[in-house]
Structures are given as C-alpha cells and as structure tokens.
Amino acid sequence: MQERHTDPLRYINEQITSTQNYILPFIQQAKPVLSGMQVLEIGCGEAGNLKPFLDLGCICTGVDFSTHKIDRGKEFYSTHPLSQNLTLISEDIYKTNEFHSKFDIIILRDVIEHIHDQDKFLNLMKGLMAPDGVAFFAFPPWQNPFGGHQQICESKILSTLPYYHLLPKILYKSILKIFGESDAKITSLLEIKETGISLERFERLVGKNGYTQVLRTLYFINPNYEVKFGLKPRKLYTVFAAIPFLRNFLSTCGYYLIKRK
C-alpha cells in the first residue's frame, strides 16, 4: 500500500478516476455541476479531485498547507487547456484570506478526520459557502478496519493489519515503535488517532453548526478501492447502515452532501 503514497502521479490519477466515477455523480444527484461554478477543495494535495470539475468549466480553487504538494499540482495542471480557471494555494485553511468569492461546491475528501477542532472548522466553512452551496465530505469512520490510516506504515505487516489502531494509545504507539516506524510517522498516526471521527459525531456536528444533510451513502467497500485494489464498490447493507456505532466498524467510507439550513 505504501507505494501509492510515494508516487504522486499515480495518486493524482487515482483521485481523478474515483472522483469522475463516483464523487461527481454523487454530488450531481442533488446539485447539477455546471460550467462557471465556483468549486473549492480543502486539503486538496495535488488537486487530482478537482480535474473532473475543471474539465466541466468550473472555476476551481484548491488549498493545502503542503507546499510541495501544491507545487506538484501546479506542474501537473500547467498544460491543462483550462489551467487559467484553477488556483492552488499553499496555506492553512484557518489563515488564508485569498478567497475572493463564495463557493457553490466545497469538497473535503479524506480530510475531516485530520482536522483539529472539527466543530470550529464546520462553523468557519459556512462563511465560504454560497447561499445555495453544498459541501461534499468523504471520510473513513475511525472504527473501521483501516480508520487509523495505517496503510501509510512502512512495515508491510502493519500497513495491512486491521483494527489495531483502536488499541489504547500507549499500546498502539508501542506496536508502531516495535515494527520500526519513524518518529515522524508515529506522530502522524497518533495525530489521526486524536482527530479520527465517527459517523455519529460527524452528523451531530453537522446539525449543531447549522447544516442539513442532503445525501448520505455508506460503503462497505470504498469506491476508491476500485482503482487502488480492483475491488468493486459495495454499499453497506441498509440494515447495518441503520445501526449506530456498529456501522462505524463495517463502513470503510461515508459519502455526505450537506448544505446550510
């Protein structure tokens, strides 16, 4: 699993493919995506998720605090025929003041589980949305088999071992050390342990901060696994999706579309 995280072009193309095939159609169920729409991706990395929107003529903005990822994104899009419609910003979302418009669509794919103070973030996001705007979220529930993002581990055993991220912090950290993970990798994984989010907590925060849920789909097999592992996406059975807490252990990804009340 580690190879795909060290091959930027492969990672970008994975994002493009799964966004084109699954995220864009999911959003379009409730909001047609039209040329000229303002689209923002927060935590965009190299901005592969924005390409399907850019191809449709949307005005796209991506923000990520990683300068080298933003630089790679700029290089990737330098020859795109609509590159003038794309702005990539290297900055902390809490600090940037480079947004000059409200956004029709905001995208956070595998990002909310990394954000500290998610309550504060959802409140801040309201100021970025157009009155009829929507926000798309995709994230792995913390309790799912790989909710700790352990696939980024250098150890082949740890990168494919499910559920051990749910151990108490001291045991989890000890296992990472025993298998030779770097201090930087351990710090990153422990940070995810602190910010990991359940489906129920996300939905509570959505309501608390003045949003309404437009669409929700829970997946037993994440749509992104199709391009990564050749596995066909599978939605979580309705009976399991309706059971709080348990569904977090069985869902590898939740897709949500929300809007302001």
C-alpha angles and dihedrals in degrees: 000000000000095000095070091055091057097045107074096187093051091048093049092050091049089054093048094050098047093043091050093047102038118004098049093048090047092055092043091060087075105015124032110226108229136182112271096029116139111241125185126190116195115204089015099164105190089349099242089147090063097058097084089052093045090050088057091055098259120152101243133198126183127189128189132155091225108095095191092053091050090049091052089049092052090051092048093052097040092101098039110121090229097042089126087069093059128083120183118193128192104210146105108272089229092057108037119105095176096105110109099175143035116258129239092199129024119191128201111173116179089341111100091069088061098049120102115222096017089183091061091045096053090050091050092049092064088070090058098051127092113236091261095031127129134208124216120208128185119177142147114248109244094240096054119109094269100022090126091064088238088156086087091064118117090222110087089211095053093042091061100034113107131218100002090114086074092068118107111284095252093053093043092051091047092054091050091051094046091055092050103251113166121254089247092053092047091050090051093049093046089051089056088050088058096046101034111127135208126220091248094051092049092051092048091052091049092056095040093055097051103265133125126215112244101176137002132183124175118202129210087191113033113236088231089064089072094069094032101046107004092251118144112235116254126192118227111260111262093239091058094040088059095056112089118225094007091067090061090064093049102040117085091185141009122208115202135176115194137175137187117276 
